[in-house]
Each structure stands twice: as C-alpha cells, then as structure tokens.
Amino acid sequence: MAGGRRLDGKPVPEAKTDYAKLIIAYLLLFVGGGCGLHLAFLGRQNQALVWSVTFGMFGFGFLRDIFALPRYVREATGEEGE
C-alpha cells in the first residue's frame, strides 16, 4: 500500500498502512479464520489452502496466528523476507 494519500493529499506513512493491514488481517482471522481468509489476504495462498482443508489446522493454527499475524503482515509488506 505504499504511495497511499490522505484526504489532504499528503502521503500516508508506511506504519499506518501496515497497521491497517494488520487490523484487516485480524478481522479476517476472526470472521473467516477457519477458511484461511486472513492468509489469502496476506498472499500466503499455500498456507490458506491447508487452512481451508483442515479448518484452521484443527483449531491450533488459529491460536498460533493470533500471535503470528504481525510477522505475516511485515513479510507481506516487504519489511522482512520469508
């Protein structure tokens, strides 16, 4: 989301766009976590496929992703490599 603009035309700081992606990812985790929607949103299609087949790794993956989502967002925005 780099290059976004606020209403006054100024660029949106990168940290705010990362925070917005994190909020969206958490919402998708809680709404469609068993289907892997949060993972597909972050570009982790292979992991999302496993989630959709095993319904969130039988519930254990849900607990893990509550803590792993910030790292996933950093990787998706290019701050860290996989």
C-alpha positions in Angstrom: 0.0 0.0 0.0 3.0 2.3 -0.4 2.2 5.6 -2.0 -1.3 6.0 -0.5 -2.6 9.5 0.1 -4.6 11.1 2.9 -7.6 13.4 2.1 -5.3 16.4 2.4 -3.1 15.0 -0.4 -0.1 14.1 1.9 1.3 10.6 1.7 0.2 8.1 4.3 3.1 7.0 6.5 4.1 3.3 5.9 3.5 2.4 9.5 -0.2 3.4 9.3 -0.8 1.3 6.2 0.9 -1.7 7.9 -1.3 -1.1 10.9 -4.4 -1.0 8.7 -3.4 -4.3 7.0 -2.9 -5.8 10.5 -6.4 -4.8 11.6 -7.9 -6.2 8.4 -6.0 -9.4 8.8 -7.2 -9.8 12.4 -10.8 -9.1 11.3 -10.5 -11.8 8.6 -8.9 -14.2 11.1 -11.9 -13.8 13.5 -14.6 -13.8 10.7 -13.2 -16.3 8.3 -10.2 -17.8 10.0 -11.2 -21.4 9.5 -11.2 -20.8 5.8 -7.9 -19.1 5.7 -9.2 -15.7 4.5 -6.5 -13.8 6.5 -3.8 -15.8 4.9 -5.1 -15.3 1.4 -5.3 -11.6 2.1 -1.6 -11.6 3.0 -0.6 -13.5 0.0 0.1 -16.9 1.7 -2.0 -19.0 -0.7 -0.4 -22.3 0.1 -1.0 -21.9 3.8 -4.5 -20.7 3.2 -5.2 -23.9 1.2 -4.0 -26.0 4.1 -6.2 -24.0 6.4 -9.3 -24.4 4.3 -8.8 -28.2 4.1 -8.1 -28.7 7.8 -10.4 -25.9 9.1 -7.6 -23.9 10.6 -5.3 -26.7 11.4 -7.9 -28.2 13.6 -8.1 -25.0 15.7 -4.5 -25.0 16.8 -3.4 -22.7 13.9 -6.0 -20.2 15.0 -4.2 -19.7 18.3 -0.8 -19.6 16.7 -1.9 -17.0 14.1 -3.2 -14.6 16.8 0.4 -14.1 17.7 2.0 -14.6 14.2 -0.1 -12.1 12.3 2.1 -9.1 12.9 5.1 -11.0 11.4 3.0 -12.2 8.5 2.0 -8.5 7.8 5.6 -7.4 8.0 6.6 -10.1 5.5 3.7 -9.2 3.2 4.7 -5.6 3.1 8.3 -6.4 2.4 9.9 -5.4 5.7 11.2 -8.9 6.3 11.9 -11.7 3.9 10.5 -15.2 4.3 
